[in-house]
Amino acid sequence: MKIGIVCYPTFGGSGVVATELGKALAQEGHKVHFITYSQPVRLDFFSENLFYHEVSVSDYPLFDYQPYELVLSSKLVDVVKYEKLDLLHVHYAIPHASAAYMAKQILASQGINIPFITTLHGTDITLVGKDPSFEPVITFAINNSDAVTAVSESLRQDTIKNFPNVKKDIKVIPNFICLDEFKFDNLQCHKKMYAPNGERLLIHVSNFRKVKRVDDVLRVFDRVRKEVPSKLILIGDGPERANIEKLCRELNTCDDIKSLGKIVNPEQVLAIADLFLLPSETESFGLAALEAMASKVPVISTNSGGLPEVNVHGVSGYMSNVGDVEDMAKNAIRILIDDKTLDQFKENAYQQAKQFDIEKILPMYEKLYRDVIGK
């Protein structure tokens, strides 16, 4: 099949999943064309089956805000026509689904039928989508997609709740990881760089937005380190960075925290960690938690959104109510207190991650593609 993938090319989960999906499809022999405004950060290699088409937005003085949706629609028309694509798969509802619909109508007027699939990832529904000004467009785009998927049952239910006029059937196809990319051996020497005296190593990865509650990460860590010698690694950056730096000074934990900023492939850092902290207010799925578990790192998370579909309480880690840093710290200490318990949770986390290996998820997408294009 010849597949066009539209996504945000950034560090966010939707872009990561879309890129990894495209790479896996290419390895299976499909021709995959990425269509976006810059090269996706995870698109770090090319093969004979991978292609990238840049959407260039001109700086025209008439517009205060450049009309990306219109330019994207035109680019989709061009790529579909000249690359003879079989279907489009757009990730994130705004503005990709509406742009795909417009491209489909333009192509239909030229006698070309191009179906498109919309995958909902989270904030396009639970945050941005709650803005009433977007509701009619998102509802229309979803209803006019040839197929719609959500990355968790929680997100599917949120879509039904937030968009009561959506009539389209939504199929759940969960996020995934490529387990082969999480195999690292002999990393103890790297761990000593961050935990030179054998301390437990905790880690958090996010875009540092308020919804991620990174301040709770620091508060949990502060409690844990008082019971178990520990260090904390922060991966990511974002609007809460300044507040986090201020809080670590107030808690006097800065000497035990290492901020690494944005990292394209955090797998090697995850591989040396002992515990992953994810106290988010909500997660549509929790891809960062899954990547941690694939690295044999148990997870302390909240129980909101799609996280209970990923993190098994008492098995791959523990879950707590949003904001309950005392309970999170208690559960973290319970895992970290002795090597035997920690090793068991590490193995449990890895076994849980196996349920989301790309080898199990990719056939779901391929079947959906074939159903949509009638092959």
Contacts in CASP RR format, 6 or more apart in sequence:
PFRMAT RR
TARGET T0000
AUTHOR 0000-0000-0000
METHOD contacts of the structure
MODEL  1
MKIGIVCYPTFGGSGVVATELGKALAQEGHKVHFITYSQPVRLDFFSENL
FYHEVSVSDYPLFDYQPYELVLSSKLVDVVKYEKLDLLHVHYAIPHASAA
YMAKQILASQGINIPFITTLHGTDITLVGKDPSFEPVITFAINNSDAVTA
VSESLRQDTIKNFPNVKKDIKVIPNFICLDEFKFDNLQCHKKMYAPNGER
LLIHVSNFRKVKRVDDVLRVFDRVRKEVPSKLILIGDGPERANIEKLCRE
LNTCDDIKSLGKIVNPEQVLAIADLFLLPSETESFGLAALEAMASKVPVI
STNSGGLPEVNVHGVSGYMSNVGDVEDMAKNAIRILIDDKTLDQFKENAY
QQAKQFDIEKILPMYEKLYRDVIGK
1 30 0 8 1.000
1 31 0 8 1.000
1 86 0 8 1.000
1 87 0 8 1.000
1 369 0 8 1.000
1 370 0 8 1.000
1 373 0 8 1.000
1 375 0 8 1.000
2 30 0 8 1.000
2 31 0 8 1.000
2 33 0 8 1.000
2 83 0 8 1.000
2 84 0 8 1.000
2 85 0 8 1.000
2 86 0 8 1.000
3 22 0 8 1.000
3 25 0 8 1.000
3 30 0 8 1.000
3 31 0 8 1.000
3 32 0 8 1.000
3 33 0 8 1.000
3 85 0 8 1.000
3 86 0 8 1.000
3 87 0 8 1.000
3 88 0 8 1.000
3 89 0 8 1.000
3 369 0 8 1.000
4 32 0 8 1.000
4 33 0 8 1.000
4 34 0 8 1.000
4 35 0 8 1.000
4 79 0 8 1.000
4 85 0 8 1.000
4 87 0 8 1.000
4 88 0 8 1.000
4 89 0 8 1.000
5 18 0 8 1.000
5 21 0 8 1.000
5 22 0 8 1.000
5 32 0 8 1.000
5 33 0 8 1.000
5 34 0 8 1.000
5 35 0 8 1.000
5 88 0 8 1.000
5 89 0 8 1.000
5 90 0 8 1.000
5 91 0 8 1.000
6 18 0 8 1.000
6 34 0 8 1.000
6 35 0 8 1.000
6 36 0 8 1.000
6 72 0 8 1.000
6 76 0 8 1.000
6 88 0 8 1.000
6 89 0 8 1.000
6 90 0 8 1.000
6 91 0 8 1.000
6 96 0 8 1.000
6 99 0 8 1.000
6 100 0 8 1.000
7 14 0 8 1.000
7 15 0 8 1.000
7 18 0 8 1.000
7 19 0 8 1.000
7 34 0 8 1.000
7 36 0 8 1.000
7 40 0 8 1.000
7 90 0 8 1.000
7 91 0 8 1.000
7 92 0 8 1.000
7 96 0 8 1.000
8 14 0 8 1.000
8 15 0 8 1.000
8 36 0 8 1.000
8 91 0 8 1.000
8 92 0 8 1.000
9 15 0 8 1.000
9 19 0 8 1.000
9 34 0 8 1.000
9 36 0 8 1.000
9 37 0 8 1.000
9 38 0 8 1.000
9 39 0 8 1.000
9 40 0 8 1.000
9 41 0 8 1.000
9 43 0 8 1.000
10 41 0 8 1.000
11 41 0 8 1.000
11 207 0 8 1.000
11 236 0 8 1.000
11 262 0 8 1.000
11 264 0 8 1.000
12 207 0 8 1.000
13 121 0 8 1.000
13 175 0 8 1.000
13 287 0 8 1.000
14 91 0 8 1.000
14 92 0 8 1.000
14 119 0 8 1.000
14 121 0 8 1.000
14 122 0 8 1.000
14 124 0 8 1.000
15 40 0 8 1.000
15 42 0 8 1.000
15 91 0 8 1.000
15 92 0 8 1.000
16 41 0 8 1.000
16 42 0 8 1.000
16 287 0 8 1.000
17 91 0 8 1.000
17 121 0 8 1.000
17 151 0 8 1.000
17 175 0 8 1.000
17 176 0 8 1.000
17 287 0 8 1.000
18 40 0 8 1.000
18 89 0 8 1.000
18 91 0 8 1.000
18 119 0 8 1.000
19 34 0 8 1.000
19 40 0 8 1.000
19 41 0 8 1.000
19 42 0 8 1.000
19 43 0 8 1.000
20 42 0 8 1.000
20 176 0 8 1.000
20 177 0 8 1.000
20 178 0 8 1.000
20 358 0 8 1.000
21 89 0 8 1.000
21 176 0 8 1.000
21 362 0 8 1.000
21 365 0 8 1.000
22 32 0 8 1.000
22 34 0 8 1.000
22 50 0 8 1.000
23 32 0 8 1.000
23 42 0 8 1.000
23 43 0 8 1.000
23 45 0 8 1.000
23 50 0 8 1.000
24 178 0 8 1.000
24 358 0 8 1.000
24 362 0 8 1.000
25 32 0 8 1.000
25 49 0 8 1.000
25 362 0 8 1.000
25 365 0 8 1.000
25 366 0 8 1.000
26 32 0 8 1.000
26 47 0 8 1.000
26 49 0 8 1.000
26 50 0 8 1.000
27 47 0 8 1.000
27 49 0 8 1.000
28 362 0 8 1.000
28 366 0 8 1.000
29 49 0 8 1.000
30 49 0 8 1.000
31 49 0 8 1.000
31 51 0 8 1.000
31 83 0 8 1.000
32 49 0 8 1.000
32 50 0 8 1.000
32 51 0 8 1.000
33 51 0 8 1.000
33 52 0 8 1.000
33 53 0 8 1.000
33 79 0 8 1.000
33 83 0 8 1.000
33 85 0 8 1.000
34 40 0 8 1.000
34 43 0 8 1.000
34 50 0 8 1.000
34 51 0 8 1.000
34 52 0 8 1.000
34 53 0 8 1.000
35 53 0 8 1.000
35 55 0 8 1.000
35 72 0 8 1.000
35 75 0 8 1.000
35 76 0 8 1.000
35 79 0 8 1.000
36 54 0 8 1.000
36 55 0 8 1.000
37 54 0 8 1.000
37 55 0 8 1.000
37 56 0 8 1.000
37 57 0 8 1.000
37 68 0 8 1.000
38 54 0 8 1.000
39 52 0 8 1.000
39 54 0 8 1.000
41 264 0 8 1.000
42 264 0 8 1.000
42 265 0 8 1.000
43 50 0 8 1.000
43 52 0 8 1.000
44 264 0 8 1.000
44 265 0 8 1.000
46 52 0 8 1.000
51 83 0 8 1.000
53 75 0 8 1.000
53 79 0 8 1.000
55 68 0 8 1.000
55 71 0 8 1.000
55 72 0 8 1.000
55 75 0 8 1.000
56 71 0 8 1.000
57 66 0 8 1.000
57 67 0 8 1.000
57 68 0 8 1.000
57 71 0 8 1.000
58 66 0 8 1.000
58 71 0 8 1.000
59 66 0 8 1.000
60 66 0 8 1.000
68 95 0 8 1.000
69 95 0 8 1.000
69 98 0 8 1.000
69 99 0 8 1.000
69 102 0 8 1.000
70 99 0 8 1.000
70 102 0 8 1.000
72 95 0 8 1.000
72 96 0 8 1.000
72 99 0 8 1.000
73 99 0 8 1.000
73 100 0 8 1.000
73 102 0 8 1.000
73 103 0 8 1.000
73 106 0 8 1.000
74 103 0 8 1.000
76 88 0 8 1.000
76 99 0 8 1.000
76 100 0 8 1.000
76 103 0 8 1.000
77 103 0 8 1.000
77 106 0 8 1.000
77 107 0 8 1.000
79 85 0 8 1.000
80 88 0 8 1.000
80 103 0 8 1.000
80 107 0 8 1.000
80 112 0 8 1.000
80 114 0 8 1.000
81 107 0 8 1.000
81 110 0 8 1.000
81 112 0 8 1.000
85 114 0 8 1.000
86 369 0 8 1.000
86 373 0 8 1.000
86 375 0 8 1.000
87 114 0 8 1.000
87 115 0 8 1.000
87 116 0 8 1.000
87 117 0 8 1.000
87 146 0 8 1.000
87 369 0 8 1.000
87 372 0 8 1.000
87 373 0 8 1.000
88 100 0 8 1.000
88 103 0 8 1.000
88 104 0 8 1.000
88 114 0 8 1.000
88 115 0 8 1.000
88 116 0 8 1.000
88 117 0 8 1.000
89 116 0 8 1.000
89 117 0 8 1.000
89 119 0 8 1.000
89 365 0 8 1.000
89 369 0 8 1.000
90 96 0 8 1.000
90 97 0 8 1.000
90 99 0 8 1.000
90 100 0 8 1.000
90 116 0 8 1.000
90 117 0 8 1.000
90 118 0 8 1.000
90 119 0 8 1.000
91 119 0 8 1.000
91 121 0 8 1.000
92 119 0 8 1.000
92 120 0 8 1.000
92 121 0 8 1.000
92 124 0 8 1.000
93 118 0 8 1.000
93 120 0 8 1.000
93 124 0 8 1.000
93 125 0 8 1.000
93 129 0 8 1.000
93 138 0 8 1.000
93 141 0 8 1.000
93 142 0 8 1.000
94 124 0 8 1.000
94 128 0 8 1.000
94 129 0 8 1.000
94 134 0 8 1.000
94 137 0 8 1.000
94 138 0 8 1.000
96 118 0 8 1.000
97 116 0 8 1.000
97 118 0 8 1.000
97 138 0 8 1.000
97 141 0 8 1.000
97 142 0 8 1.000
97 145 0 8 1.000
98 137 0 8 1.000
98 138 0 8 1.000
98 140 0 8 1.000
98 141 0 8 1.000
100 116 0 8 1.000
100 118 0 8 1.000
100 141 0 8 1.000
100 145 0 8 1.000
101 116 0 8 1.000
101 140 0 8 1.000
101 141 0 8 1.000
101 144 0 8 1.000
101 145 0 8 1.000
103 114 0 8 1.000
103 116 0 8 1.000
104 114 0 8 1.000
104 115 0 8 1.000
104 116 0 8 1.000
107 113 0 8 1.000
107 114 0 8 1.000
115 146 0 8 1.000
115 147 0 8 1.000
115 372 0 8 1.000
115 373 0 8 1.000
116 145 0 8 1.000
116 146 0 8 1.000
117 145 0 8 1.000
117 146 0 8 1.000
117 147 0 8 1.000
117 148 0 8 1.000
117 149 0 8 1.000
117 368 0 8 1.000
117 369 0 8 1.000
117 372 0 8 1.000
118 141 0 8 1.000
118 142 0 8 1.000
118 145 0 8 1.000
118 147 0 8 1.000
118 148 0 8 1.000
118 149 0 8 1.000
119 148 0 8 1.000
119 149 0 8 1.000
119 150 0 8 1.000
119 151 0 8 1.000
119 173 0 8 1.000
120 142 0 8 1.000
120 148 0 8 1.000
120 149 0 8 1.000
120 150 0 8 1.000
120 151 0 8 1.000
120 155 0 8 1.000
120 159 0 8 1.000
120 170 0 8 1.000
120 284 0 8 1.000
121 151 0 8 1.000
121 155 0 8 1.000
121 284 0 8 1.000
121 285 0 8 1.000
122 151 0 8 1.000
122 155 0 8 1.000
122 158 0 8 1.000
122 284 0 8 1.000
122 285 0 8 1.000
123 284 0 8 1.000
124 138 0 8 1.000
125 138 0 8 1.000
125 155 0 8 1.000
125 158 0 8 1.000
125 159 0 8 1.000
125 162 0 8 1.000
125 163 0 8 1.000
125 284 0 8 1.000
126 155 0 8 1.000
126 158 0 8 1.000
126 162 0 8 1.000
126 282 0 8 1.000
126 284 0 8 1.000
127 211 0 8 1.000
128 134 0 8 1.000
129 135 0 8 1.000
129 138 0 8 1.000
129 162 0 8 1.000
130 162 0 8 1.000
135 163 0 8 1.000
138 163 0 8 1.000
139 163 0 8 1.000
139 165 0 8 1.000
139 166 0 8 1.000
142 148 0 8 1.000
142 159 0 8 1.000
142 163 0 8 1.000
142 166 0 8 1.000
142 168 0 8 1.000
143 165 0 8 1.000
143 166 0 8 1.000
143 167 0 8 1.000
143 168 0 8 1.000
145 168 0 8 1.000
146 372 0 8 1.000
147 171 0 8 1.000
147 368 0 8 1.000
147 371 0 8 1.000
147 372 0 8 1.000
148 168 0 8 1.000
148 169 0 8 1.000
148 170 0 8 1.000
148 171 0 8 1.000
149 170 0 8 1.000
149 171 0 8 1.000
149 172 0 8 1.000
149 173 0 8 1.000
149 368 0 8 1.000
150 156 0 8 1.000
150 159 0 8 1.000
150 170 0 8 1.000
150 171 0 8 1.000
150 172 0 8 1.000
150 173 0 8 1.000
150 284 0 8 1.000
151 172 0 8 1.000
151 173 0 8 1.000
151 174 0 8 1.000
151 175 0 8 1.000
151 284 0 8 1.000
151 285 0 8 1.000
152 172 0 8 1.000
152 174 0 8 1.000
152 175 0 8 1.000
152 284 0 8 1.000
152 285 0 8 1.000
152 305 0 8 1.000
152 306 0 8 1.000
152 309 0 8 1.000
153 172 0 8 1.000
153 306 0 8 1.000
153 309 0 8 1.000
154 284 0 8 1.000
154 285 0 8 1.000
154 305 0 8 1.000
154 306 0 8 1.000
154 308 0 8 1.000
154 309 0 8 1.000
155 284 0 8 1.000
155 285 0 8 1.000
155 305 0 8 1.000
155 306 0 8 1.000
156 170 0 8 1.000
156 172 0 8 1.000
158 284 0 8 1.000
158 305 0 8 1.000
159 166 0 8 1.000
159 170 0 8 1.000
160 166 0 8 1.000
160 170 0 8 1.000
171 368 0 8 1.000
173 361 0 8 1.000
173 364 0 8 1.000
173 365 0 8 1.000
173 368 0 8 1.000
174 285 0 8 1.000
174 309 0 8 1.000
174 356 0 8 1.000
174 361 0 8 1.000
175 285 0 8 1.000
175 286 0 8 1.000
175 287 0 8 1.000
175 290 0 8 1.000
175 356 0 8 1.000
175 361 0 8 1.000
176 290 0 8 1.000
176 356 0 8 1.000
176 357 0 8 1.000
176 358 0 8 1.000
176 360 0 8 1.000
176 361 0 8 1.000
176 362 0 8 1.000
177 287 0 8 1.000
177 290 0 8 1.000
177 291 0 8 1.000
177 294 0 8 1.000
177 353 0 8 1.000
177 356 0 8 1.000
177 357 0 8 1.000
177 358 0 8 1.000
178 357 0 8 1.000
178 358 0 8 1.000
179 294 0 8 1.000
179 353 0 8 1.000
179 354 0 8 1.000
179 357 0 8 1.000
179 358 0 8 1.000
181 267 0 8 1.000
182 267 0 8 1.000
182 270 0 8 1.000
182 271 0 8 1.000
182 291 0 8 1.000
182 294 0 8 1.000
182 295 0 8 1.000
182 353 0 8 1.000
184 267 0 8 1.000
184 268 0 8 1.000
184 271 0 8 1.000
184 295 0 8 1.000
187 268 0 8 1.000
187 271 0 8 1.000
187 272 0 8 1.000
188 272 0 8 1.000
190 268 0 8 1.000
190 272 0 8 1.000
191 198 0 8 1.000
191 201 0 8 1.000
191 272 0 8 1.000
192 198 0 8 1.000
194 201 0 8 1.000
194 231 0 8 1.000
194 233 0 8 1.000
194 258 0 8 1.000
194 272 0 8 1.000
195 201 0 8 1.000
195 231 0 8 1.000
197 229 0 8 1.000
198 229 0 8 1.000
199 229 0 8 1.000
199 230 0 8 1.000
199 231 0 8 1.000
200 224 0 8 1.000
200 228 0 8 1.000
200 229 0 8 1.000
200 230 0 8 1.000
200 231 0 8 1.000
200 274 0 8 1.000
200 275 0 8 1.000
200 336 0 8 1.000
200 342 0 8 1.000
201 230 0 8 1.000
201 231 0 8 1.000
201 232 0 8 1.000
201 233 0 8 1.000
201 272 0 8 1.000
201 273 0 8 1.000
201 274 0 8 1.000
201 275 0 8 1.000
202 221 0 8 1.000
202 224 0 8 1.000
202 230 0 8 1.000
202 231 0 8 1.000
202 232 0 8 1.000
202 233 0 8 1.000
202 273 0 8 1.000
202 274 0 8 1.000
202 275 0 8 1.000
202 276 0 8 1.000
202 277 0 8 1.000
202 332 0 8 1.000
203 232 0 8 1.000
203 233 0 8 1.000
203 234 0 8 1.000
203 235 0 8 1.000
203 269 0 8 1.000
203 270 0 8 1.000
203 273 0 8 1.000
203 275 0 8 1.000
203 276 0 8 1.000
203 277 0 8 1.000
203 292 0 8 1.000
203 297 0 8 1.000
204 214 0 8 1.000
204 217 0 8 1.000
204 232 0 8 1.000
204 233 0 8 1.000
204 234 0 8 1.000
204 235 0 8 1.000
204 276 0 8 1.000
204 277 0 8 1.000
204 278 0 8 1.000
205 235 0 8 1.000
205 236 0 8 1.000
205 266 0 8 1.000
205 270 0 8 1.000
205 276 0 8 1.000
205 288 0 8 1.000
205 291 0 8 1.000
205 292 0 8 1.000
206 212 0 8 1.000
206 214 0 8 1.000
206 235 0 8 1.000
206 236 0 8 1.000
206 278 0 8 1.000
206 280 0 8 1.000
206 288 0 8 1.000
207 236 0 8 1.000
207 237 0 8 1.000
207 238 0 8 1.000
208 214 0 8 1.000
208 236 0 8 1.000
208 237 0 8 1.000
208 238 0 8 1.000
208 239 0 8 1.000
208 240 0 8 1.000
208 241 0 8 1.000
208 244 0 8 1.000
209 238 0 8 1.000
209 239 0 8 1.000
209 240 0 8 1.000
210 239 0 8 1.000
210 240 0 8 1.000
210 281 0 8 1.000
211 280 0 8 1.000
211 281 0 8 1.000
211 282 0 8 1.000
212 240 0 8 1.000
212 279 0 8 1.000
212 280 0 8 1.000
212 281 0 8 1.000
213 279 0 8 1.000
213 280 0 8 1.000
213 281 0 8 1.000
213 322 0 8 1.000
213 323 0 8 1.000
214 234 0 8 1.000
214 240 0 8 1.000
214 244 0 8 1.000
215 240 0 8 1.000
215 243 0 8 1.000
215 244 0 8 1.000
215 247 0 8 1.000
216 279 0 8 1.000
216 323 0 8 1.000
216 325 0 8 1.000
216 328 0 8 1.000
217 232 0 8 1.000
217 234 0 8 1.000
217 277 0 8 1.000
217 279 0 8 1.000
218 232 0 8 1.000
218 244 0 8 1.000
218 247 0 8 1.000
218 248 0 8 1.000
218 251 0 8 1.000
218 253 0 8 1.000
218 257 0 8 1.000
219 247 0 8 1.000
219 251 0 8 1.000
219 325 0 8 1.000
219 329 0 8 1.000
220 277 0 8 1.000
220 279 0 8 1.000
220 300 0 8 1.000
220 325 0 8 1.000
220 328 0 8 1.000
220 329 0 8 1.000
220 332 0 8 1.000
221 230 0 8 1.000
221 232 0 8 1.000
221 253 0 8 1.000
221 256 0 8 1.000
221 257 0 8 1.000
221 277 0 8 1.000
222 251 0 8 1.000
222 253 0 8 1.000
223 325 0 8 1.000
223 326 0 8 1.000
223 329 0 8 1.000
223 333 0 8 1.000
224 230 0 8 1.000
224 329 0 8 1.000
224 332 0 8 1.000
224 333 0 8 1.000
224 336 0 8 1.000
225 232 0 8 1.000
225 253 0 8 1.000
225 256 0 8 1.000
227 333 0 8 1.000
227 337 0 8 1.000
228 333 0 8 1.000
228 336 0 8 1.000
228 337 0 8 1.000
230 256 0 8 1.000
230 336 0 8 1.000
231 256 0 8 1.000
231 257 0 8 1.000
231 258 0 8 1.000
232 253 0 8 1.000
232 256 0 8 1.000
232 257 0 8 1.000
232 258 0 8 1.000
233 257 0 8 1.000
233 258 0 8 1.000
233 259 0 8 1.000
233 260 0 8 1.000
233 269 0 8 1.000
233 273 0 8 1.000
234 244 0 8 1.000
234 257 0 8 1.000
234 258 0 8 1.000
234 259 0 8 1.000
234 260 0 8 1.000
234 261 0 8 1.000
235 260 0 8 1.000
235 261 0 8 1.000
235 262 0 8 1.000
235 263 0 8 1.000
235 266 0 8 1.000
235 269 0 8 1.000
236 259 0 8 1.000
236 260 0 8 1.000
236 261 0 8 1.000
236 262 0 8 1.000
236 263 0 8 1.000
237 261 0 8 1.000
237 262 0 8 1.000
245 254 0 8 1.000
248 254 0 8 1.000
248 257 0 8 1.000
260 269 0 8 1.000
263 269 0 8 1.000
266 291 0 8 1.000
267 291 0 8 1.000
267 295 0 8 1.000
270 276 0 8 1.000
270 291 0 8 1.000
270 292 0 8 1.000
270 295 0 8 1.000
270 297 0 8 1.000
271 295 0 8 1.000
271 296 0 8 1.000
271 297 0 8 1.000
273 292 0 8 1.000
273 295 0 8 1.000
273 297 0 8 1.000
274 297 0 8 1.000
274 336 0 8 1.000
274 342 0 8 1.000
274 346 0 8 1.000
275 297 0 8 1.000
275 298 0 8 1.000
275 299 0 8 1.000
275 300 0 8 1.000
275 332 0 8 1.000
275 335 0 8 1.000
275 336 0 8 1.000
276 288 0 8 1.000
276 289 0 8 1.000
276 292 0 8 1.000
276 293 0 8 1.000
276 297 0 8 1.000
276 298 0 8 1.000
276 299 0 8 1.000
276 300 0 8 1.000
277 299 0 8 1.000
277 300 0 8 1.000
277 301 0 8 1.000
277 328 0 8 1.000
277 332 0 8 1.000
278 286 0 8 1.000
278 288 0 8 1.000
278 289 0 8 1.000
278 292 0 8 1.000
278 299 0 8 1.000
278 300 0 8 1.000
278 301 0 8 1.000
278 302 0 8 1.000
278 307 0 8 1.000
279 300 0 8 1.000
279 301 0 8 1.000
279 302 0 8 1.000
279 320 0 8 1.000
279 322 0 8 1.000
279 323 0 8 1.000
279 325 0 8 1.000
279 328 0 8 1.000
280 286 0 8 1.000
280 301 0 8 1.000
280 302 0 8 1.000
280 304 0 8 1.000
280 307 0 8 1.000
280 322 0 8 1.000
281 302 0 8 1.000
281 304 0 8 1.000
281 322 0 8 1.000
282 302 0 8 1.000
282 304 0 8 1.000
282 305 0 8 1.000
282 322 0 8 1.000
283 289 0 8 1.000
283 301 0 8 1.000
283 302 0 8 1.000
283 304 0 8 1.000
283 305 0 8 1.000
283 306 0 8 1.000
283 307 0 8 1.000
284 305 0 8 1.000
284 306 0 8 1.000
285 306 0 8 1.000
285 307 0 8 1.000
285 309 0 8 1.000
285 310 0 8 1.000
286 301 0 8 1.000
286 306 0 8 1.000
286 307 0 8 1.000
286 310 0 8 1.000
289 299 0 8 1.000
289 301 0 8 1.000
289 307 0 8 1.000
289 310 0 8 1.000
289 311 0 8 1.000
290 310 0 8 1.000
290 353 0 8 1.000
290 356 0 8 1.000
292 298 0 8 1.000
292 299 0 8 1.000
292 349 0 8 1.000
293 299 0 8 1.000
293 310 0 8 1.000
293 311 0 8 1.000
293 316 0 8 1.000
293 349 0 8 1.000
293 350 0 8 1.000
293 352 0 8 1.000
293 353 0 8 1.000
294 350 0 8 1.000
294 353 0 8 1.000
296 346 0 8 1.000
296 347 0 8 1.000
296 349 0 8 1.000
296 350 0 8 1.000
297 346 0 8 1.000
297 349 0 8 1.000
298 316 0 8 1.000
298 317 0 8 1.000
298 335 0 8 1.000
298 342 0 8 1.000
298 345 0 8 1.000
298 346 0 8 1.000
298 348 0 8 1.000
298 349 0 8 1.000
299 311 0 8 1.000
299 316 0 8 1.000
299 317 0 8 1.000
299 349 0 8 1.000
300 317 0 8 1.000
300 318 0 8 1.000
300 320 0 8 1.000
300 328 0 8 1.000
300 331 0 8 1.000
300 332 0 8 1.000
300 335 0 8 1.000
301 307 0 8 1.000
301 311 0 8 1.000
301 317 0 8 1.000
301 318 0 8 1.000
301 319 0 8 1.000
301 320 0 8 1.000
302 319 0 8 1.000
302 320 0 8 1.000
302 321 0 8 1.000
302 322 0 8 1.000
302 323 0 8 1.000
303 313 0 8 1.000
303 319 0 8 1.000
303 320 0 8 1.000
303 321 0 8 1.000
303 322 0 8 1.000
304 322 0 8 1.000
307 319 0 8 1.000
308 319 0 8 1.000
310 352 0 8 1.000
310 356 0 8 1.000
311 317 0 8 1.000
311 319 0 8 1.000
311 352 0 8 1.000
312 348 0 8 1.000
312 352 0 8 1.000
313 319 0 8 1.000
315 345 0 8 1.000
315 348 0 8 1.000
315 352 0 8 1.000
316 345 0 8 1.000
316 348 0 8 1.000
316 349 0 8 1.000
316 351 0 8 1.000
316 352 0 8 1.000
316 353 0 8 1.000
317 331 0 8 1.000
317 335 0 8 1.000
317 345 0 8 1.000
317 348 0 8 1.000
317 349 0 8 1.000
318 328 0 8 1.000
318 331 0 8 1.000
318 332 0 8 1.000
318 334 0 8 1.000
318 335 0 8 1.000
320 327 0 8 1.000
320 328 0 8 1.000
320 331 0 8 1.000
321 327 0 8 1.000
334 341 0 8 1.000
335 341 0 8 1.000
335 342 0 8 1.000
335 345 0 8 1.000
336 342 0 8 1.000
END
